[in-house]
Amino acid sequence: MALHRVKFTEDIDDSSDLFVGPVSSQALPKDAMPEAHARPDAVYEAIHQELSLDGNAAQNLATFCTTWSEDQVRRLMGECLDKNVIDKDEYPQTAAIESRCVAILARLWHAPGGHDTMGCSTTGSSEAAMLGGLALKWRWRERRKAERRPYDRPNLVCGPVQVCWEKFARYFDVELRQVPLERGATGLRPHQLEQYVDENTIGVVAILGVTFTCDYEPVKALADELDRIQASTGLDIPIHVDAASGGFIAPFLHPELPWDFLVERVVSINSSGHKYGMAPLGVGWIIWRQPELLPKDLIFYVDYLGGVMPTFALNFSRPGGEIIAQYYLFLRLGKQGYRQIAEACAATAQYLAEEIAAMGPFRLLYDGKGALPAVSYTLKDPAHAPFSLFDLSDQLRMRGWQVPSYHLPADQQDTVIQRVMIRHGIGRDEISLLVTDLRHALARLTGAPASNAERTAFHH
């Protein structure tokens, strides 16, 4: 019979359990680095548990950004974690793929220059918008210098823009002339331009997918009005299209809509790859109609494959995974895939709009037709309603839904609206559950509060 020698010890090693070791036995450091190292799986689990306090991204109906990705996208992102996209000579294939994406977008947006089109990736559409704004300012300044006229008071005309344009104006010393929102309007209207543009206007920003209401501003009509202004005053004012969201929707849902480089006054377009381009956070794109529309003084040159590579960016080091993921999606989905996803999202948005309209207290501002796959609405009679939209947001958050309520910009800041974005990964079933929760929330907000006897406790 075999003999076994057993050694007893009082020193039990509990390190095999993630929730017993030193990392889990105390609160995580908040303002100082710990003295000793720790098990990687224990640190991971502690941070993972803390992050569970964040909202569920799939229920975040406020964001335009991608919240669902295929496993292949995640794998490619991981494989590019150590590739600095700014180092074109060290990672030439990543640079080549970035160039392919620029060419694909230039063709999608009908740039006339073909292979001579100028463009680049950015950290997001905010950086891309700023690059477009800088090019507008530089070209205006060069023209004013050539004419021996003052160039110290540039202004940019726009409607209800995203905050990145306010940052651009402040950081780069440009007066931002935000045109007030007219009653009943969902964005800038052509007839408003004449009283805001002048000889110091570097450009007009048209929004393809207004952040507040999700509608498109009428790019072609704005261009026509600027044509009329030029004919009467001589002012030649370009348009930059901020297509952060609509740049990946309009080509597939609204192919007949004139908004891109088919409109001759459009000189540049920015968009977010990580919105309806469906790439992960965060990648943006900026394309110019022709290379000469990007002033040479803004371009820096780096060595690349034995030659010189022009670059234009505000940010520097960043991983190349987002660019690779964008290229993967172009190949994976193709035009057909992007179209089918956009159509499915739009159909879901229109279903939600119909359900919201039928509930009674709401007035639709945008019903999901003709622009982004989204819905925006307000209360029909907010002054006499027994609740506000902020109250409704709080009720929905109890079920995990993040539905934003906010004031419209001037001159409609007295109007509070809600907005729901429908993105890839948000299906009809999920929105039907939101509809059910909306109805329950309305019942709670409009009915008498339940007594303690009527409230349901936990059952075990």
Secondary structure, DSSP 8 states (H G I E B T S, - for coil): ---------S----TTSTTTSTTTTS---SSS--SS---HHHHHHHHHHHHTTS--GGGB-S--S-----HHHHHHHHHTTT-BTT-TTTSHHHHHHHHHHHHHHHHHTT-TTGGG-EEEEESSHHHHHHHHHHHHHHHHHHHHHHTT---S--EEEESS--HHHHHHHHHTT-EEEE----TT-SS--GGGGGGT--TTEEEEEEEBS-TTT--B--HHHHHHHHHHHHHHH-----EEEE-TTGGGTHHHH-TT---STTSTTEEEEEEETTTTT---S--EEEEESSGGGS-GGG-EEEEETTEEEEE--S----BSHHHHHHHHHHHHHHHHHHHHHHHHHHHHHHHHHHHHHHTSSEEEEE-SSSSSSEEEEEES-TTT-SS-HHHHHHHHHTTT-B--EEE--TT-TT-EEEEEE--TT--HHHHHHHHHHHHHHHHHHHS----TTTS-----
